[in-house]
Amino acid sequence: MAGAVELALIGLLVVTGQTLMAISVAFLVALGGPLVVVNHRRAERSRG
């Protein structure tokens, strides 16, 4: 679900001419997505 929201945001920025902003958002999503997953797994492991 989050992926669809991010794609919609990036698409909106591209359409409105904020190409650099769209690239930045895409870059942050690409970096941030895996980091969130890794942190979540690490937290579960340390708790369990």
VMD Tcl script that draws the C-alpha trace (Angstrom):
set ca {
  {0.00 0.00 0.00}
  {2.80 2.42 0.90}
  {4.41 1.81 -2.48}
  {1.30 3.03 -4.31}
  {1.24 6.24 -2.25}
  {4.91 6.89 -2.99}
  {4.41 6.26 -6.71}
  {1.43 8.64 -6.75}
  {3.50 11.31 -4.98}
  {6.40 10.89 -7.42}
  {3.99 10.98 -10.38}
  {2.35 14.15 -9.08}
  {5.73 15.86 -8.64}
  {6.80 14.87 -12.18}
  {3.53 16.19 -13.66}
  {3.81 19.50 -11.77}
  {7.36 19.98 -13.06}
  {9.15 19.19 -9.81}
  {11.41 16.66 -11.53}
  {14.36 17.15 -9.19}
  {12.07 16.78 -6.17}
  {10.57 13.60 -7.67}
  {14.04 12.13 -8.19}
  {14.96 13.02 -4.61}
  {11.80 11.38 -3.24}
  {12.40 8.26 -5.35}
  {16.00 8.12 -4.10}
  {14.92 8.46 -0.46}
  {12.24 5.79 -0.90}
  {14.75 3.44 -2.53}
  {17.18 3.93 0.36}
  {14.62 4.23 3.16}
  {12.46 1.20 2.30}
  {15.14 -1.46 2.88}
  {16.45 0.38 5.97}
  {13.02 0.31 7.61}
  {12.70 -3.43 6.91}
  {16.17 -4.16 8.30}
  {15.56 -2.08 11.43}
  {12.20 -3.76 12.02}
  {13.72 -7.25 11.74}
  {16.63 -6.29 14.00}
  {14.23 -4.94 16.64}
  {12.17 -8.14 16.55}
  {15.29 -10.30 16.85}
  {16.65 -8.39 19.87}
  {13.24 -8.51 21.56}
  {12.62 -12.21 20.88}
}
mol new
graphics top color blue
foreach p $ca { graphics top sphere $p radius 0.5 }
foreach p [lrange $ca 0 end-1] q [lrange $ca 1 end] { graphics top cylinder $p $q radius 0.2 }
display resetview
